[in-house]
Amino acid sequence: MPVEFVCKIKFSEEEEKRRGRVDGGERASLLEESCRAPVKDLAGFASSCSLHGMKHVFGVPGSGGGSCARRALWAVALLASLALFLYQASQCAVSYLQRAHVTALREEAARELLFPAVTICNTNRFRFSALTDADIYHLANLTGLPPKNTEGHRAADLQYPAPDMQDIFNRTGHQLEDMLKSCNFSGHNCSARDFSVVYTRYGKCYTFNGNKTTSKKTKQGGMGNGLEIMLDIQQDEYLPIWRETNETSLEAGIRVQIHSQDEPPYIHQLGFGVSPGFQTFVSCQEQRLTYLPQPWGNCRSSADPSIPGYDSYSISACHLHCETQLVLQQCQCRMVHMPGNEEICPPDKLKCVDKALELLQKSSGEFSCACETPCNLTRYGKELSMVKIPSKGSARYLSRKYHKSEDYIRENFLILDIFFEALNYETIEQKKAYDVAGLLGDIGGQMGLFIGASILTVLEILDYIYEVLKFRLQRVLRPQKEEKRPQQQSSTVATVNLQDTKTKEVSEHTERNAEGATFTKTFLPNHHHHLHHHHHLRHQNEDFAC
């Protein structure tokens, strides 16, 4: 019949703490090792890290490490490669921050092209025959003319009503119906109805194809496939010059500006002159320009608010807006060609207007006008050539056809022929010389060339640093938690089978305790044979009760 002994073993408080720390530490370490590699093992991390050269510097001997000299050489190579990589990466970053751009020029063909707007102005603003004494009186500062009445302005004439400048320009300006002798666009006849009235500094002017909704297109390039007009500039209507003023004009002919439908004419600065007695050929090529916004360039986006009075932003509209604001500020009125609904300046304020515009041109501070270039712009390159008209054979024919003398034809008639050189256009586009994709590509290439790393390598290093910091923090906080645990004694109850004690030898699986006594793993100390040790253990507060 088997006999069992039930023994209660009572350990001291210090021994229990030691055993608890050992057992708890072993269990925790086993759990951590089953989930991840030891974070404090730099050699193990270096051996498995994808950063080239690291295992030769920090790795264990069996996985890349070696002698001290070999490790030192690899460390120097690794540091030199890292330094070169950082230098090249910084150069790439500096190049990117410079925001440089390049310009790409391409020429593209098209089946049809939108014909540009063409604005024409006679260089003479007022027809002499259309001026009344009241007009001459009001425009005395502008024209310097004496009254038509040989007796001069009488006292009764000084009661002229206030002048209406828009009416004066509209009534006394050159009428297109009288100037236009023939008109042809792409083989089809046109007339004055195809032109719209527009006011500029030259007074009453006319624009062909200025309407966006009904814009004309051309389907072929070369002469005869654009706009061809014959004009009579009417030199006999030019104002005689009695004295020189700011508005005195010495030339005879017309001013022409070729522009897009999105911008108003700014003909006094952007136009070119056409002389009578010549047929002028203007070969055009459309140019579509694309600029970059900040920080690569300095253009104005089409999404920005437009200028009041205009449907879209343009440099010409910006200049006209600046002039209008300054004239309104200085003279409390505006000129006829300026946008807005304010009062039009009467002739007695023209000197104020001239001073304001002169101030705008010369000033670079408060009164300066900084007009940004639009990000998308259409302009037209021009090449001019001319031949003399009329020939001897055609002078008599034209004289009979228009009931004018041959001398009048030579002095007043001109032909303007505007066409596309070819059915293609140029695109001039600003592009980023170095964008984010190029920066990342260059840095990635330098990283792979010098240190054999990638983004995942950086993530590996960051993950290792995080684990090390976490491990150090846990080691600092763990003793504080253990001190807070209640100090309690624990007891262990063991059941020993007598039959088992007989069949197992005492000498196998032995282990020595802290005092030097030897016991079997499955058997308790013998009270009779080890009396001396029993009394010694009592001094260590260990009680064996069976």
FIMI-581183 format. One record per residue (C-alpha): z, x, y. Coordinates in pm, 1 decimal, padded with zeros to 6 digits. Layout:
<atoms>
<<Z,X,Y>>,
...
</atoms>
This chain:
<atoms>
<<00000.0,00000.0,00000.0>>,
<<-00106.9,00160.5,00330.7>>,
<<00159.8,00221.2,00589.3>>,
<<00083.3,00217.7,00962.6>>,
<<00287.3,00375.9,01240.6>>,
<<00267.5,00228.6,01591.8>>,
<<00354.3,00495.1,01847.8>>,
<<00394.7,00454.3,02221.2>>,
<<00306.3,00763.7,02423.0>>,
<<00430.6,00780.4,02780.6>>,
<<00269.0,01037.2,03012.2>>,
<<00403.5,01169.3,03333.6>>,
<<00262.2,01062.8,03669.2>>,
<<00103.7,01401.8,03742.5>>,
<<-00062.3,01423.2,03402.6>>,
<<-00195.7,01069.2,03440.3>>,
<<-00348.9,01157.2,03776.2>>,
<<-00512.1,01465.5,03633.7>>,
<<-00652.9,01277.0,03337.2>>,
<<-00765.7,00991.1,03557.8>>,
<<-00952.0,01226.7,03789.6>>,
<<-01116.4,01407.0,03499.8>>,
<<-01215.3,01090.9,03315.7>>,
<<-01326.8,00912.4,03632.9>>,
<<-01524.7,01213.4,03752.0>>,
<<-01697.1,01245.4,03416.5>>,
<<-01787.2,00877.8,03408.8>>,
<<-01918.4,00888.8,03769.4>>,
<<-02117.2,01204.0,03710.4>>,
<<-02270.7,01059.9,03394.6>>,
<<-02370.0,00747.2,03584.2>>,
<<-02520.6,00944.5,03871.6>>,
<<-02705.9,01178.7,03640.2>>,
<<-02857.3,00883.0,03459.9>>,
<<-02996.1,00748.2,03791.1>>,
<<-03097.2,01062.4,03984.5>>,
<<-03095.0,01438.5,03985.5>>,
<<-02789.5,01620.3,04125.3>>,
<<-02831.0,01625.6,04501.3>>,
<<-02649.4,01953.6,04550.9>>,
<<-02887.3,02140.5,04320.0>>,
<<-03126.8,02305.7,04570.4>>,
<<-03289.1,02513.3,04298.6>>,
<<-03373.1,02203.7,04098.0>>,
<<-03518.7,02030.0,04403.0>>,
<<-03723.2,02336.4,04494.7>>,
<<-03864.9,02353.7,04142.7>>,
<<-03981.6,01990.9,04154.2>>,
<<-04083.3,01973.1,04522.8>>,
<<-04456.8,01955.7,04600.1>>,
<<-04421.8,02200.2,04892.5>>,
<<-04602.1,02515.4,04785.2>>,
<<-04397.1,02835.2,04771.4>>,
<<-04058.6,02664.5,04777.0>>,
<<-03991.8,02705.8,04405.8>>,
<<-04064.2,03078.9,04434.4>>,
<<-03795.1,03113.2,04701.5>>,
<<-03522.1,02875.2,04580.6>>,
<<-03629.7,02792.2,04225.0>>,
<<-03436.9,02879.4,03906.8>>,
<<-03555.2,03188.5,03714.8>>,
<<-03726.3,02983.7,03447.5>>,
<<-03931.2,02770.6,03686.5>>,
<<-04067.6,03004.6,03949.2>>,
<<-03771.4,03208.1,04072.6>>,
<<-03761.5,03583.0,04024.2>>,
<<-03610.3,03901.4,04152.8>>,
<<-03466.7,03931.7,04502.6>>,
<<-03768.3,04130.9,04626.6>>,
<<-04008.9,03873.5,04492.3>>,
<<-03809.7,03590.4,04650.3>>,
<<-03804.8,03775.2,04983.8>>,
<<-04183.6,03820.6,04982.8>>,
<<-04235.3,03455.3,04906.6>>,
<<-03989.2,03360.0,05180.6>>,
<<-04180.9,03571.3,05435.1>>,
<<-04510.4,03416.2,05323.3>>,
<<-04364.6,03065.6,05344.1>>,
<<-04219.9,03120.6,05692.5>>,
<<-04543.9,03277.3,05819.9>>,
<<-04750.2,02987.8,05685.9>>,
<<-04508.0,02737.9,05837.7>>,
<<-04528.6,02916.3,06174.1>>,
<<-04909.4,02914.6,06167.5>>,
<<-04911.8,02547.3,06076.2>>,
<<-04675.7,02457.3,06361.7>>,
<<-04887.6,02658.4,06607.4>>,
<<-05211.5,02490.4,06501.6>>,
<<-05047.8,02146.6,06502.2>>,
<<-04917.6,02203.9,06855.4>>,
<<-05266.9,02306.6,06970.0>>,
<<-05406.7,01986.5,06823.0>>,
<<-05140.1,01782.1,07001.4>>,
<<-05217.3,01955.1,07333.0>>,
<<-05588.5,01884.3,07290.3>>,
<<-05515.8,01519.0,07220.5>>,
<<-05288.2,01483.6,07524.9>>,
<<-05562.5,01619.0,07751.4>>,
<<-05753.7,01293.4,07686.9>>,
<<-06093.0,01462.4,07701.1>>,
<<-06414.1,01265.0,07661.4>>,
<<-06779.0,01337.1,07587.8>>,
<<-07092.1,01157.4,07704.3>>,
<<-07348.6,01034.1,07455.2>>,
<<-07703.9,00957.3,07569.9>>,
<<-07934.7,00742.3,07358.5>>,
<<-08267.5,00573.6,07416.8>>,
<<-08323.6,00242.8,07243.0>>,
<<-08628.6,00018.6,07223.0>>,
<<-08624.5,-00354.9,07292.6>>,
<<-08864.3,-00642.4,07241.8>>,
<<-08797.6,-00774.8,07591.1>>,
<<-08592.3,-00669.6,07891.2>>,
<<-08419.7,-00866.0,08163.2>>,
<<-08603.4,-00798.5,08486.9>>,
<<-08369.6,-00676.5,08764.9>>,
<<-08296.9,-00851.3,09091.1>>,
<<-08508.1,-00722.9,09381.2>>,
<<-08379.2,-00763.6,09737.8>>,
<<-08609.7,-00699.7,10034.8>>,
<<-08519.9,-00687.3,10405.1>>,
<<-08732.9,-00633.0,10709.8>>,
<<-08591.8,-00347.7,10914.9>>,
<<-08623.3,-00568.5,11224.9>>,
<<-08345.0,-00826.1,11229.9>>,
<<-08467.8,-01063.1,11503.3>>,
<<-08817.6,-01187.5,11582.5>>,
<<-08878.7,-01150.5,11950.8>>,
<<-09078.9,-01474.2,11976.6>>,
<<-08794.3,-01675.0,11815.5>>,
<<-08527.0,-01560.8,12062.1>>,
<<-08431.1,-01794.0,12343.7>>,
<<-08273.5,-01690.1,12672.5>>,
<<-07940.1,-01809.7,12533.7>>,
<<-07988.4,-01590.7,12226.4>>,
<<-08080.8,-01290.1,12439.8>>,
<<-07779.7,-01353.4,12661.2>>,
<<-07542.3,-01367.5,12366.8>>,
<<-07707.7,-01072.7,12187.4>>,
<<-07724.6,-00851.1,12494.4>>,
<<-07474.7,-00604.5,12345.6>>,
<<-07668.5,-00607.4,12021.1>>,
<<-08028.1,-00580.5,12140.3>>,
<<-08003.3,-00452.9,12499.4>>,
<<-08284.8,-00690.7,12601.4>>,
<<-08320.8,-00838.4,12947.4>>,
<<-08380.1,-01213.4,12973.7>>,
<<-08732.3,-01340.1,12922.6>>,
<<-08711.9,-01519.5,13254.8>>,
<<-08817.9,-01272.1,13520.2>>,
<<-08556.6,-01413.2,13755.2>>,
<<-08278.5,-01313.9,13522.9>>,
<<-07983.5,-01519.9,13409.8>>,
<<-07897.8,-01772.4,13674.7>>,
<<-07548.1,-01907.3,13725.1>>,
<<-07639.8,-02231.2,13551.1>>,
<<-07755.5,-02036.3,13245.4>>,
<<-07413.8,-01881.6,13202.1>>,
<<-07291.6,-02213.2,13066.8>>,
<<-07459.3,-02149.4,12730.2>>,
<<-07270.9,-02297.5,12436.0>>,
<<-07085.1,-02065.5,12203.5>>,
<<-07328.8,-01885.8,11974.0>>,
<<-07360.6,-01967.0,11606.2>>,
<<-07442.4,-01628.6,11454.0>>,
<<-07547.4,-01764.7,11116.9>>,
<<-07787.2,-02002.6,11289.0>>,
<<-07923.7,-01720.1,11503.9>>,
<<-07985.8,-01494.2,11202.1>>,
<<-08136.3,-01777.5,11001.6>>,
<<-08359.9,-01899.5,11282.6>>,
<<-08473.1,-01572.8,11435.9>>,
<<-08501.8,-01362.5,11122.7>>,
<<-08837.6,-01290.4,10958.4>>,
<<-08938.9,-01582.6,10740.1>>,
<<-09061.8,-01499.3,10393.6>>,
<<-09326.1,-01773.0,10408.0>>,
<<-09490.3,-01578.2,10690.7>>,
<<-09444.2,-01230.8,10544.8>>,
<<-09542.3,-01296.5,10180.8>>,
<<-09921.9,-01280.0,10140.1>>,
<<-09942.4,-01262.3,09760.8>>,
<<-09698.3,-01256.6,09470.2>>,
<<-09748.6,-01194.0,09101.0>>,
<<-09499.6,-01150.2,08816.7>>,
<<-09626.8,-01044.3,08472.2>>,
<<-09965.1,-01197.4,08533.5>>,
<<-09831.5,-01526.8,08676.0>>,
<<-09839.8,-01628.1,09039.0>>,
<<-09513.4,-01665.6,09227.1>>,
<<-09422.3,-01783.2,09576.1>>,
<<-09143.6,-01781.9,09833.6>>,
<<-08965.5,-02048.9,09628.8>>,
<<-08890.3,-01781.3,09367.4>>,
<<-08680.4,-01594.4,09624.7>>,
<<-08333.7,-01681.8,09748.3>>,
<<-08188.5,-01611.8,10094.4>>,
<<-07912.7,-01352.6,10120.8>>,
<<-07752.9,-01199.7,10430.1>>,
<<-07694.7,-00827.0,10468.5>>,
<<-07646.6,-00589.0,10759.9>>,
<<-08022.9,-00621.9,10815.9>>,
<<-07977.5,-00992.8,10875.7>>,
<<-08175.5,-01245.0,10675.7>>,
<<-08304.6,-01096.8,10346.6>>,
<<-08455.6,-01230.2,10026.7>>,
<<-08378.1,-01168.8,09658.7>>,
<<-08619.9,-01217.9,09371.5>>,
<<-08475.7,-01305.6,09027.5>>,
<<-08120.1,-01311.4,09156.9>>,
<<-08007.7,-01617.0,08959.8>>,
<<-07825.2,-01534.2,08634.5>>,
<<-07905.9,-01865.4,08469.2>>,
<<-08281.4,-01853.0,08532.0>>,
<<-08339.4,-01479.8,08508.1>>,
<<-08690.4,-01368.5,08428.9>>,
<<-08773.2,-01132.4,08143.4>>,
<<-09059.1,-00896.3,08079.4>>,
<<-09209.5,-00832.3,07738.2>>,
<<-09427.2,-00534.7,07821.2>>,
<<-09396.6,-00216.4,08023.6>>,
<<-09637.0,-00053.0,08266.7>>,
<<-09813.9,-00158.7,08584.8>>,
<<-09916.6,-00520.9,08604.5>>,
<<-09619.6,-00633.4,08393.2>>,
<<-09362.2,-00656.5,08668.1>>,
<<-09337.4,-00782.0,09024.9>>,
<<-09627.2,-00716.6,09260.6>>,
<<-09608.9,-00848.7,09617.2>>,
<<-09811.1,-00799.6,09935.3>>,
<<-09611.7,-00826.7,10258.4>>,
<<-09689.2,-00844.0,10628.2>>,
<<-09399.6,-00680.9,10814.0>>,
<<-09507.1,-00842.3,11147.9>>,
<<-09464.0,-00546.0,11378.5>>,
<<-09575.2,-00752.9,11674.6>>,
<<-09245.8,-00946.3,11634.9>>,
<<-09030.3,-00633.8,11652.2>>,
<<-08788.7,-00621.1,11945.4>>,
<<-08890.7,-00394.7,12229.6>>,
<<-08644.9,-00116.4,12297.7>>,
<<-08514.9,-00127.0,12652.0>>,
<<-08206.3,00075.9,12590.8>>,
<<-08056.4,00233.2,12279.4>>,
<<-07764.3,00057.6,12109.0>>,
<<-07580.1,00096.9,11778.5>>,
<<-07817.5,-00154.9,11621.8>>,
<<-08140.7,-00006.2,11756.3>>,
<<-08395.9,00051.3,11480.2>>,
<<-08686.8,00292.9,11527.1>>,
<<-08858.8,00247.4,11190.0>>,
<<-09107.1,-00011.4,11072.3>>,
<<-09122.7,-00135.3,10713.5>>,
<<-08892.7,-00296.2,10461.7>>,
<<-08579.5,-00193.3,10274.1>>,
<<-08569.8,-00258.8,09900.0>>,
<<-08283.7,-00253.6,09652.9>>,
<<-08321.8,-00295.6,09278.1>>,
<<-07994.6,-00408.9,09121.2>>,
<<-07850.4,-00625.3,08846.9>>,
<<-07775.9,-00993.2,08887.0>>,
<<-07399.7,-00921.5,08859.4>>,
<<-07372.2,-00729.4,09186.4>>,
<<-07447.5,-00829.1,09545.9>>,
<<-07696.2,-00624.2,09748.5>>,
<<-07555.4,-00332.2,09943.7>>,
<<-07892.7,-00246.9,10082.6>>,
<<-07801.0,-00046.1,10392.8>>,
<<-07663.2,00227.6,10165.5>>,
<<-07832.4,00177.6,09827.4>>,
<<-08178.8,00062.3,09932.1>>,
<<-08497.2,00265.5,09977.4>>,
<<-08770.3,00225.1,10235.9>>,
<<-09128.5,00112.5,10188.7>>,
<<-09378.4,00192.7,10461.0>>,
<<-09673.9,-00023.3,10574.6>>,
<<-10019.6,00104.8,10504.4>>,
<<-09927.3,00210.5,10148.6>>,
<<-09907.5,00064.5,09803.7>>,
<<-09575.9,00181.1,09657.0>>,
<<-09528.8,00198.9,09279.8>>,
<<-09170.6,00185.4,09154.0>>,
<<-09131.5,00277.1,08786.1>>,
<<-08791.4,00165.3,08658.5>>,
<<-08582.6,00235.8,08353.0>>,
<<-08274.6,00034.2,08269.7>>,
<<-07957.5,00235.2,08213.2>>,
<<-07652.6,00080.2,08049.7>>,
<<-07341.2,00280.5,08121.6>>,
<<-07010.4,00249.0,07938.4>>,
<<-06702.9,00424.4,08075.6>>,
<<-06360.2,00473.0,07921.2>>,
<<-06045.8,00316.5,08070.0>>,
<<-05717.9,00497.2,08129.6>>,
<<-05600.9,00747.8,08015.7>>,
<<-05939.2,00889.6,07907.8>>,
<<-06124.7,00772.2,08217.3>>,
<<-06077.5,00574.6,08535.9>>,
<<-06283.5,00260.1,08500.3>>,
<<-06194.6,-00101.7,08568.6>>,
<<-06196.1,-00332.2,08269.5>>,
<<-06393.7,-00654.9,08280.8>>,
<<-06072.9,-00833.8,08175.2>>,
<<-05911.5,-00751.9,08511.3>>,
<<-05918.3,-01021.9,08780.0>>,
<<-06244.2,-01037.2,08971.2>>,
<<-06274.0,-00993.0,09345.9>>,
<<-06241.2,-01315.3,09549.2>>,
<<-06582.5,-01448.3,09641.0>>,
<<-06765.4,-01288.1,09347.2>>,
<<-06809.8,-01388.5,08984.8>>,
<<-06771.6,-01036.3,08846.3>>,
<<-06647.0,-00700.2,08962.6>>,
<<-06888.8,-00437.4,09093.6>>,
<<-06867.7,-00139.5,09326.0>>,
<<-07079.2,-00316.7,09588.7>>,
<<-06853.4,-00623.7,09574.8>>,
<<-06549.1,-00399.5,09611.5>>,
<<-06692.7,-00228.2,09920.5>>,
<<-06783.8,-00559.4,10080.8>>,
<<-06435.4,-00691.9,10005.2>>,
<<-06271.8,-00387.8,10166.4>>,
<<-06490.2,-00420.1,10476.0>>,
<<-06412.7,-00788.4,10502.0>>,
<<-06036.7,-00736.5,10479.2>>,
<<-06035.3,-00461.4,10741.4>>,
<<-06255.7,-00655.8,10985.1>>,
<<-06036.1,-00963.2,10940.1>>,
<<-05728.7,-00751.6,11007.5>>,
<<-05869.7,-00578.5,11313.9>>,
<<-06088.1,-00850.7,11467.0>>,
<<-05968.4,-01181.7,11309.3>>,
<<-06325.1,-01269.4,11206.1>>,
<<-06596.9,-01166.2,10961.8>>,
<<-06963.4,-01073.8,10972.1>>,
<<-07236.6,-01302.6,10843.2>>,
<<-07294.9,-01098.8,10526.4>>,
<<-06923.9,-01079.7,10437.6>>,
<<-06777.3,-01323.9,10182.4>>,
<<-06521.4,-01584.7,10279.4>>,
<<-06479.1,-01897.7,10487.7>>,
<<-06328.4,-01740.5,10799.2>>,
<<-06488.6,-01760.9,11141.5>>,
<<-06799.7,-01549.1,11192.5>>,
<<-06758.4,-01287.2,11462.9>>,
<<-06931.8,-01375.2,11791.7>>,
<<-07138.6,-01105.5,11967.0>>,
<<-06855.5,-01012.6,12203.4>>,
<<-06652.3,-00888.6,11903.3>>,
<<-06926.7,-00670.0,11760.0>>,
<<-06775.9,-00359.4,11918.5>>,
<<-06448.2,-00434.1,11742.0>>,
<<-06638.5,-00470.6,11414.9>>,
<<-06818.3,-00140.0,11465.8>>,
<<-06489.4,00040.9,11529.4>>,
<<-06330.9,-00114.1,11220.3>>,
<<-06622.4,-00014.9,10995.6>>,
<<-06627.0,00335.2,11143.1>>,
<<-06254.7,00363.0,11075.6>>,
<<-06314.3,00260.3,10714.4>>,
<<-06578.0,00530.0,10663.5>>,
<<-06374.6,00811.4,10818.5>>,
<<-06025.8,00721.0,10700.2>>,
<<-05876.5,00850.3,10374.0>>,
<<-05532.1,00691.1,10401.3>>,
<<-05422.4,00337.0,10472.7>>,
<<-05771.2,00208.6,10560.7>>,
<<-05957.4,00385.9,10280.6>>,
<<-06133.7,00186.8,10013.6>>,
<<-06092.7,00316.3,09658.1>>,
<<-06334.5,00125.5,09436.8>>,
<<-06310.6,00190.0,09064.3>>,
<<-06619.5,00211.8,08849.6>>,
<<-06654.2,-00085.7,08614.2>>,
<<-06627.3,-00000.5,08244.7>>,
<<-06966.3,-00162.2,08180.7>>,
<<-07240.0,-00105.3,08435.5>>,
<<-07614.0,-00161.1,08449.9>>,
<<-07825.9,00039.6,08690.2>>,
<<-08194.4,00121.8,08723.8>>,
<<-08346.1,00463.0,08753.5>>,
<<-08648.9,00475.4,08982.1>>,
<<-08955.7,00689.4,09029.8>>,
<<-09169.0,00622.4,09338.2>>,
<<-09528.9,00700.7,09404.6>>,
<<-09770.9,00562.3,09662.4>>,
<<-10133.1,00539.7,09766.9>>,
<<-10277.7,00451.1,10105.7>>,
<<-10409.6,00101.4,10176.8>>,
<<-10639.5,-00046.3,10275.5>>,
<<-10938.9,00152.5,10175.8>>,
<<-11242.5,00140.4,10399.8>>,
<<-11410.0,-00101.5,10166.2>>,
<<-11110.9,-00338.7,10141.6>>,
<<-11008.2,-00336.6,10508.6>>,
<<-11290.9,-00567.3,10614.1>>,
<<-11227.6,-00799.5,10317.0>>,
<<-10857.9,-00832.6,10397.0>>,
<<-10936.4,-00879.7,10764.2>>,
<<-11157.0,-01177.9,10687.3>>,
<<-10917.1,-01318.9,10425.1>>,
<<-10602.4,-01317.3,10641.4>>,
<<-10774.4,-01351.0,10981.7>>,
<<-10629.9,-01027.6,11108.7>>,
<<-10794.0,-00720.6,11251.2>>,
<<-10844.1,-00411.4,11038.6>>,
<<-10598.9,-00218.3,11255.5>>,
<<-10338.3,-00492.8,11205.2>>,
<<-10390.5,-00470.5,10829.2>>,
<<-10337.5,-00093.3,10833.1>>,
<<-10024.9,-00113.9,11048.1>>,
<<-09853.3,-00414.3,10889.2>>,
<<-09961.7,-00469.2,10530.4>>,
<<-09797.5,-00308.6,10230.7>>,
<<-09797.6,-00365.7,09855.5>>,
<<-09486.3,-00321.2,09640.8>>,
<<-09529.8,-00290.0,09263.5>>,
<<-09210.4,-00279.9,09054.0>>,
<<-09229.9,-00248.8,08675.5>>,
<<-09061.6,-00098.3,08371.5>>,
<<-09194.2,00237.7,08265.1>>,
<<-09157.8,00136.7,07900.0>>,
<<-08989.4,-00138.8,07707.3>>,
<<-08676.6,00064.4,07632.3>>,
<<-08345.6,00141.7,07793.3>>,
<<-08097.5,00426.7,07804.5>>,
<<-07736.9,00395.0,07697.1>>,
<<-07496.0,00641.5,07854.2>>,
<<-07160.1,00605.4,07685.0>>,
<<-06834.8,00790.0,07728.1>>,
<<-06653.8,00852.9,07400.9>>,
<<-06315.7,00997.7,07318.1>>,
<<-06357.3,01363.2,07236.0>>,
<<-06037.4,01359.2,07031.2>>,
<<-05881.0,01038.0,06905.6>>,
<<-05581.7,00959.5,06683.3>>,
<<-05786.9,00974.2,06364.3>>,
<<-05912.0,01321.9,06454.6>>,
<<-05559.4,01435.9,06540.8>>,
<<-05416.6,01316.5,06208.8>>,
<<-05709.9,01463.4,06018.3>>,
<<-05669.8,01803.8,06181.3>>,
<<-05293.0,01812.0,06131.3>>,
<<-05334.7,01703.1,05769.5>>,
<<-05596.3,01971.4,05711.8>>,
<<-05377.4,02241.7,05866.8>>,
<<-05079.3,02119.3,05666.2>>,
<<-05272.9,02139.0,05341.0>>,
<<-05426.7,02477.2,05426.6>>,
<<-05110.9,02662.4,05528.6>>,
<<-04823.7,02502.9,05335.3>>,
<<-04997.0,02281.0,05079.7>>,
<<-04805.0,01973.9,05192.7>>,
<<-04880.7,01610.5,05263.9>>,
<<-04704.0,01307.1,05401.1>>,
<<-04540.8,01250.3,05063.2>>,
<<-04402.1,01604.7,05075.6>>,
<<-04236.9,01526.9,05406.2>>,
<<-04091.3,01210.8,05253.4>>,
<<-03956.2,01415.8,04960.5>>,
<<-03774.2,01654.5,05196.0>>,
<<-03634.5,01368.7,05404.5>>,
<<-03516.7,01191.7,05090.1>>,
<<-03342.6,01509.2,04968.6>>,
<<-03169.5,01557.8,05305.3>>,
<<-03052.9,01197.3,05295.5>>,
<<-02910.5,01235.8,04946.3>>,
<<-02727.9,01557.7,05038.8>>,
<<-02572.7,01399.5,05345.8>>,
<<-02473.2,01096.7,05141.3>>,
<<-02314.7,01317.6,04874.4>>,
<<-02119.2,01519.7,05132.4>>,
<<-01996.3,01205.6,05302.5>>,
<<-01879.2,01058.2,04972.8>>,
<<-01685.9,01373.8,04890.0>>,
<<-01511.9,01357.9,05227.2>>,
<<-01419.1,00990.6,05192.6>>,
<<-01323.6,00987.4,04817.1>>,
<<-00980.4,01167.7,04842.2>>,
<<-00871.1,00924.5,05113.5>>,
<<-00942.2,00633.0,04883.2>>,
<<-00752.3,00790.0,04591.7>>,
<<-00442.6,00844.9,04805.3>>,
<<-00429.7,00474.1,04877.1>>,
<<-00409.8,00385.0,04506.9>>,
<<-00053.0,00290.1,04384.1>>,
<<00120.2,00561.9,04183.4>>,
<<00202.3,00398.2,03847.6>>,
<<00295.2,00531.6,03507.3>>,
<<00088.3,00427.1,03212.5>>,
<<00164.1,00420.3,02843.2>>,
<<-00058.6,00438.5,02541.1>>,
<<-00001.3,00274.5,02207.7>>,
<<-00157.4,00439.6,01907.8>>,
<<-00174.6,00309.6,01553.3>>,
<<-00182.9,00571.7,01283.6>>,
<<-00271.2,00499.7,00921.2>>,
<<-00061.9,00697.7,00675.4>>,
<<-00338.6,00703.2,00418.8>>,
<<-00568.6,00867.8,00670.1>>,
<<-00316.2,01136.1,00740.0>>,
<<-00303.0,01237.3,00379.0>>,
<<-00677.2,01270.0,00324.9>>,
<<-00755.5,01466.5,00643.5>>,
<<-00670.2,01827.7,00678.7>>,
<<-00456.4,01934.7,00965.8>>,
<<-00663.6,02240.8,01037.8>>,
<<-00994.4,02064.4,01127.2>>,
<<-01086.6,01937.5,01474.1>>,
<<-00787.9,02103.3,01637.5>>,
<<-00738.2,02147.4,02006.4>>,
<<-00472.2,02325.0,02201.7>>,
<<-00271.2,02148.9,02469.1>>,
<<-00146.9,02296.1,02795.5>>,
<<00170.2,02438.3,02629.2>>,
<<-00010.0,02612.0,02345.5>>,
<<00072.2,02360.0,02064.8>>,
<<-00201.2,02263.8,01812.7>>,
<<-00252.2,01901.6,01696.1>>,
<<-00516.9,01712.0,01507.3>>,
<<-00727.5,01469.6,01699.6>>,
<<-00617.9,01175.2,01480.1>>,
<<-00255.1,01267.1,01425.0>>,
<<00051.5,01283.2,01646.6>>,
<<00290.1,01581.6,01662.6>>,
<<00534.1,01609.9,01368.9>>,
<<00889.6,01561.3,01488.1>>,
<<01041.6,01765.3,01201.7>>,
<<00815.6,02066.5,01198.0>>,
<<00772.5,02087.9,01571.0>>,
<<01118.7,02017.4,01696.6>>,
<<01104.6,02303.8,01938.2>>,
<<00787.6,02177.7,02096.3>>,
<<00926.8,01826.5,02103.8>>,
<<01219.6,01934.7,02314.1>>,
<<00988.5,02135.5,02535.2>>,
<<00770.0,01833.0,02591.8>>,
<<01065.8,01628.0,02697.1>>,
<<01102.7,01863.5,02986.0>>,
<<00747.3,01759.2,03077.2>>,
<<00856.5,01390.3,03063.1>>,
<<00644.7,01305.4,02754.5>>,
<<00815.3,01057.6,02516.4>>,
<<00694.3,01005.6,02158.4>>,
<<00836.9,00685.9,02008.1>>,
<<00731.3,00571.2,01662.2>>,
</atoms>
